[in-house]
Every structure is written in structure tokens, then in C-alpha cells.
Amino acid sequence: MNGGARKAVFAPVDNRARVDAVVSRLGDAIELGLLSDGEQLPGESELAGQLGVSTVTLREALMALRQQGLVTTRRGRGGGSFVSLPEVPGEERLRVRLRGWSTEELRDLGDHWAALSGTAARLAAQRTEPEDLVQLRRTADELTQAEDAAARGRMYGRFHVELAAAAQSARLTREQVALQTEVGALLCLVLGSDEYREEAAARHRSVISAVQDGAHDSARELAERCVQESTARLLAERLAL
């Protein structure tokens, strides 16, 4: 993936607990599919420079990511560190995870998510040019074509990350990445339905149209409504447990 979302992945990390910050940044990006399965990461010196950390810190972070199964390392010619997309949690495991959320916590998460996506859509409508929306359109199309719930969940989450990137805000983008690692996998529970997949993709396309037209208030409302609908479905799933 190119553009602002990718830049946010490789932007300098926070000064505090840098190993953990690198592990969190790269791990979140891998689990969201922002970095592709099998993709080679930049060389150690280059990646350390991009993230603003020492090579020693980066090596410790890569070791932790290898232990988590998110990165593999190959030696010799053509070697390096490569992304390893984790297996998607099974439905029962996801339901156990959802059971760990109270309805109040889910509502609070949904409010935070709606605020992030609504603000991102409003800013994107004010700041982007039509050619900047190519990746958003592609992701919306990929959601329509995604056959399994896991792929649909990744495309849904990626759309909201890329929307923040289209707002040209590195901070909003990082916030969306972090939020999607909390809620992204759970969306698999509601995106198994072809009907809802089509509805979600249509909502995403409506947001893109409003952003392209510069209709910032409409873009914000549509993005918020999209998130609110998904949150409502997650709440219904939680209550049904």
C-alpha cells in the first residue's frame, strides 16, 4: 500500500519504550494488512532511520515480532525480514474476545471511532484532490470482492485508516491504526453476511463521493453513520452472547 497510511507506519516512533513502540507500530500494521503478507521490510539501517531508533532497538523489536509470528527472517542472498500475516482468529475465538467487552466499552469505542473517522472525512474533503482518492476507491472495491469475513474485516479497517491518511494527518492515521487493532478482527463477526458487505461497501463509496465533492459536512456525517452502524451490529452480537 502506498500513500499517507504507509508513511504513518514508518514515521518516527515515540521516545518512550521504543522497542515496544516499534513492535506495536509494525505489528498493528501487519495485522491490519497495511503491510502485505510476504512483503520485505526495508533493510535494518534504513528502517531504523525511518523509525528514528537505533539498529539495536530495531533488532530487539524484530526479534519480538518474530516470536509473535508476524515477521520471518531469511539469511543469505535475497534475505532480510519479511511480513508474515497471522492466521485469522476462528469465529469462536472472536466470540470469546467479544465477550470480554462490556456493552458500555463497545459504545465508548464506537464513539471514539466515529469521532476519528468523521473528523478524517471532513478534513479529507477539505484537503484532498481527486487523484488522492485512488487507494480509497480500490479498497472499497476490494471489500466488495472479498469472499471471506477475514478479508472483509481487513478491507473495512483499511478503508478507515486510509481515510485518515487522505486527511493528511499522521496523528489521525496512527490513532486509526491503533483503534483498528482493537476492533478490526471483531468486524469479521458482522461482515460474514454478503448483504452487509454490500451495504458497508456502498457506505464507503458514499463517503468517497462526498470527499471528492468537497462536501465536508456530508462526508463527516456519512463516515460517522458508517461506524455507528457497524458498532450497533457489534453491540447486537455482544448482547446475543
Stockholm file with secondary structure:
# STOCKHOLM 1.0

chainA/1-241         MNGGARKAVFAPVDNRARVDAVVSRLGDAIELGLLSDGEQLPGESELAGQLGVSTVTLREALMALRQQGLVTTRRGRGGGSFVSLPEVPGEERLRVRLRGWSTEELRDLGDHWAALSGTAARLAAQRTEPEDLVQLRRTADELTQAEDAAARGRMYGRFHVELAAAAQSARLTREQVALQTEVGALLCLVLGSDEYREEAAARHRSVISAVQDGAHDSARELAERCVQESTARLLAERLAL
#=GR chainA/1-241 SS CCSHHHHHHTSCCCSSSHHHHHHHHHHHHHHHTSSCTTCBCCCHHHHHHHHTCCHHHHHHHHHHHHHTTSEEEECSTTCEEEECCCCCCCHHHHHHHHHTSCHHHHHHHHHHHHHHHHHHHHHHHHHCCGGGGHHHHHHHHHHHHCCSHHHHHHHHHHHHHHHHHHTTCHHHHHHHHHHHHHHTGGGGGTSCSHHHHHHHHHHHHHHHHHHHTTCHHHHHHHHHHHHHHHHHHHHHHHHHC
#=GC SS_cons         CCSHHHHHHTSCCCSSSHHHHHHHHHHHHHHHTSSCTTCBCCCHHHHHHHHTCCHHHHHHHHHHHHHTTSEEEECSTTCEEEECCCCCCCHHHHHHHHHTSCHHHHHHHHHHHHHHHHHHHHHHHHHCCGGGGHHHHHHHHHHHHCCSHHHHHHHHHHHHHHHHHHTTCHHHHHHHHHHHHHHTGGGGGTSCSHHHHHHHHHHHHHHHHHHHTTCHHHHHHHHHHHHHHHHHHHHHHHHHC
//
